[in-house]
Structure formats: C-alpha cells, structure tokens
Amino acid sequence: MKTTRLRNLILELLVRIEKDHGFSHLLINQEIKKNELNPKDEALLTQIVYGTLERKMTLDYYLSKYVDPNKKIDDWVRMLLRMSVYQMVYLDKIPDHAVIHEAVEIAKKKGHRGIQGFVNGVLRNIQRNGVRDLAEIKDPLKRLSVETSHPEWLVNRWIQQYGFQTAEAICRANLKEKSMSVRIQPLKISREAAMAELEQEGFTVKPSLFSKQGIQIEKGNVLSSKLFTQGKLTIQDESSMLVAEMLKPEPGMDVLDSCSAPGGKATHIAEKMLNEGIVYAHDLHKKKVKLIEEKQRTLGLSIIHATAHDARKLKEKYAEASFDRILVDAPCSGLGVINSKPEIKYEKSEQDIERLHTIQLDILNHVADLLKDDGLFVYSTCTIEKMENEQVIKSFLKENPAFTVDGDFFKELPEELQSSIGVTEYGLQLFPQTFGTDGFFLTRLKKGT
Ligand SMILES: C[S@@+](CC[C@H](N)C(=O)[O-])C[C@H]1O[C@@H](n2cnc3c(N)ncnc32)[C@H](O)[C@@H]1O
C-alpha cells in the first residue's frame, strides 16, 4: 500500500478508536483483513496505532511546547500531530522528513491550506528544536503520569494501594512489548509436538510455567501458524490459563461458567475434562454467546452448553448444589490488560470500579448456593484493583461464613511460580511486571475449612 494511504488508514483508525471507544485490537484486526495488508504494512500499522494510543498523554505533553492544549483544533488534526510525533520520537527507522512529508500530504487532502501550514509548522519546529522536556515536571506523581501516559487518578490509586515503586513498575510494564502465549488443544496435539511444529515454522517458543498446556511465543505472529488454523491452538494469556488449573475440573463433572464469553476459559475447562461431562456456559449478552459456540467448534469440543443468562438470576434456572465446580470470571475494569488494550486506561473511572465491585459481589453471592458441598469455586478478574479483588472476596466471606479460601491451590502451583507470585490472604495477585503476563487476580473457595 502507498505510504500516504497507509498513514491515512492509521489516522482514521486512531480517530475511530478514540471517538467510538472501540477496542483497539478488534478494530486493528478488522482493518488489516479488510485492506489485505502485507506483513510489513500490518506491522507498521499495528506499531503506530498502539504506540500513539499508549503514549497519548506523553505525546500531548511533547506537543504542548508548540500547540496550546486548550486551542480548539479538529480531532483528526490533533491525532495526526500525535501519530507524527510518535514516529519522530520513538521510531528510528522512519526519517523525520518523511514523517513530516506524509503528515502534510494528509493535511492537504483532508483540510484547508491553513491546516496544512499549521501541521507543517508544528512538526518542523519539533524537528528543529525538539519536544518539551519531561524534566520540567517536578511533582513525581504528575511526572510518572505524563511520562508513562496513565491518568493521574489511576497512578495515584496504585500508589495508595501498592506504594510508588510498584505503581511505577506497573506503569512501565504496561508500555513494554509483550510476548504472545498459546494453549494447545490436548485432545488434538501434545505440547511437545506443537512446540516442535511451531519451531519448524520459524517461531521461537518456550513451555509455559503456568499450565502444562501453555506455550510462550517469543518471536512470530502465531495467528499465521498452521496449528492455529487447524484449531490445535488458542491464544490465551498465561495468567488466565491458571484459572482452569485452579478449578481442577474432572471428566464427567457438572461445571458452571457464569460469565463465559468469549469462551477462553470454558474451552480450557472442557479440554481438561477430556470433553466428557457438561460445562454450562452463560453470558449476559446474547451476541457474545455465539463467540463461545464458535470457539468450541473451532477446537472440536462439544460439552459446552452456551446460553445467554444473567449470572445474578441463575438460581431461577438451576437447583441448589447442582455443580461440582463453579467459575466466576467476573466482568471487571480490565486495568490489568492495559498493555494489550491501552484505551482502557483513558476510559475507566473510579466510579466504574465501585460499580463493578457491587456487580461482582452480587454475582458471587448469588451463584454460591449452586455449589455442591464438596465442590470448588474459583473467582477471577483481569484487574489489579483491590476493590474488585481482595475486597470482593473479603465481603463475600463475611456474608457467606460457610466458605473459606482454599489455600491448597498455592501448594499446587509450580515451584518456580510460588517464590515470586503475589499471594494475599484472599488469593493470587499477578502484576504485569512480574512475569510479563496480564495483571490478574484469582482465588479458590470451598465450603468448610
Ligand atoms: C472477563 S469476561 C469473561 C471472559 C471469559 N470467561 C473467557 O475466558 O473468555 C466477563 C464477561 O462477563 C459478562 N457479563 C457481564 N455482566 C454479566 C452478568 N450479570 N451475568 C453474566 N455475564 C455477565 C460480560 O459480557 C463478559 O463477557
């Protein structure tokens, strides 16, 4: 694709992600498919879109030396400046003059002469005199916020919960390049065979510590691998693979997955059950239930019964003590997955966290009665907010004294993980900086002590 067209596509994508609050990874994949981009253009588009998004606040600060932040300019012009400065500051392989030329071409096509001159003037100034210096920010909280492009309220929350050093490590880890991980479908292939095939295809791989089904992909985009197209692999973060491990489902069991779409964990559970028994998988949104069915089909599984249902109304559907295992992989703020979905950090608010705490606790309280006396109950979220994790469990245990945290799960973890994983009184809290996984919380509860 011609470079100006590609830059224009990138600009439109960025404006859409910001305006429609779209999920960046879904929109990026859609555009890549629609425009049949070659691997080089695909890589550049992905890098500029993610880079501009995840550094948005830093880029605005850099620009503030030449553009008054309160100046009224069209969204697309501001975004064009951001993506150009991103390329000038962070990408070595594209010369500044080429970046400026492309930006001015786009401004000429989309705007009037005034805009073209404005874009040209700002970018030439940056080329000559550099961007605004971060050292001008003296307050450490403000500086961390701008330097790592996380809203101040969020950085402050993490400092209050975990201290400055950990908050800083979280912010920096959210900007680091993350390697992919996959889970094998064990009824179709062994981990050893899958690793050998992937290596033959040119991928650099490593077995995961988190699950015997997991493989870390250190180099290469596994979506293009033969194994993936054959339904022998699923993309899944290693932290989230721990969920089915912790749930310990067995063949023949009745399992409830109350918040199931798109089915990443339901399919893992079904695989561990050797596709024998039943996984009752529900999600509030009917449209999303189709995704569970699709995933089950792709992986050649059949024991997942997926229907739309509010987890807070499942007692209307099932009798008490119906399930051997229950998973509540709760709706959450997603503040542990900022690395792969950077828009989350700009869109969530403290009110969202409070609202979600209530929903999470309501779901747990409601489905708890559905567990058999000797059953196991796992709660998980992809966030690092204590209010959505430890505090939910703490309140649940207070309201449901028959339950306790099942500490055995810790002893079941591989030794290498035990020494560095974050264990609290209420479960495991993984941070993105520890193993390069998503930030994730999970715990196992049982009846009795
Ligand atoms: C973290 S996601 C689940 C991810 C899924 N377990 C997986 O591994 O692919 C949380 C899900 O909860 C669903 N959800 C939100 N509120 C719900 C409710 N009241 N009852 C059931 N599902 C709900 C959301 O639609 C979302 O798909």
The ligand as a MOL file (V3000), in Angstrom:
LIG
                    3D

  0  0  0     0  0            999 V3000
M  V30 BEGIN CTAB
M  V30 COUNTS 27 29 0 0 0
M  V30 BEGIN ATOM
M  V30 1 C -13.9330 -11.2800 31.9160 0
M  V30 2 S -15.1760 -11.5180 30.7670 0 CHG=1
M  V30 3 C -15.2390 -13.2590 30.6620 0
M  V30 4 C -14.1410 -13.8890 29.8420 0
M  V30 5 C -14.3660 -15.3900 29.6500 0
M  V30 6 N -14.5350 -16.0800 30.8910 0
M  V30 7 C -13.2490 -16.0270 28.8760 0
M  V30 8 O -12.3790 -16.6490 29.4510 0
M  V30 9 O -13.2370 -15.9090 27.6470 0 CHG=-1
M  V30 10 C -16.6040 -11.1820 31.6490 0
M  V30 11 C -17.8920 -11.4850 30.9080 0
M  V30 12 O -18.9700 -11.2830 31.8030 0
M  V30 13 C -20.0910 -10.8980 31.0350 0
M  V30 14 N -21.0820 -10.3410 31.9750 0
M  V30 15 C -21.1960 -9.0760 32.4450 0
M  V30 16 N -22.2030 -8.9960 33.3400 0
M  V30 17 C -22.7320 -10.2320 33.4470 0
M  V30 18 C -23.8070 -10.8010 34.1870 0
M  V30 19 N -24.5290 -10.0580 35.0230 0
M  V30 20 N -24.0920 -12.1080 34.0230 0
M  V30 21 C -23.3630 -12.8750 33.1680 0
M  V30 22 N -22.3400 -12.3990 32.4350 0
M  V30 23 C -22.0260 -11.1020 32.5790 0
M  V30 24 C -19.5250 -9.9540 30.0120 0
M  V30 25 O -20.3540 -9.8760 28.8870 0
M  V30 26 C -18.1620 -10.5940 29.7000 0
M  V30 27 O -18.2300 -11.3650 28.5490 0
M  V30 END ATOM
M  V30 BEGIN BOND
M  V30 1 1 1 2
M  V30 2 1 2 3
M  V30 3 1 2 10
M  V30 4 1 3 4
M  V30 5 1 4 5
M  V30 6 1 5 6
M  V30 7 1 5 7
M  V30 8 2 7 8
M  V30 9 1 7 9
M  V30 10 1 10 11
M  V30 11 1 11 12
M  V30 12 1 11 26
M  V30 13 1 12 13
M  V30 14 1 13 14
M  V30 15 1 13 24
M  V30 16 1 14 15
M  V30 17 1 14 23
M  V30 18 2 15 16
M  V30 19 1 16 17
M  V30 20 1 17 18
M  V30 21 2 17 23
M  V30 22 1 18 19
M  V30 23 2 18 20
M  V30 24 1 20 21
M  V30 25 2 21 22
M  V30 26 1 22 23
M  V30 27 1 24 25
M  V30 28 1 24 26
M  V30 29 1 26 27
M  V30 END BOND
M  V30 END CTAB
M  END
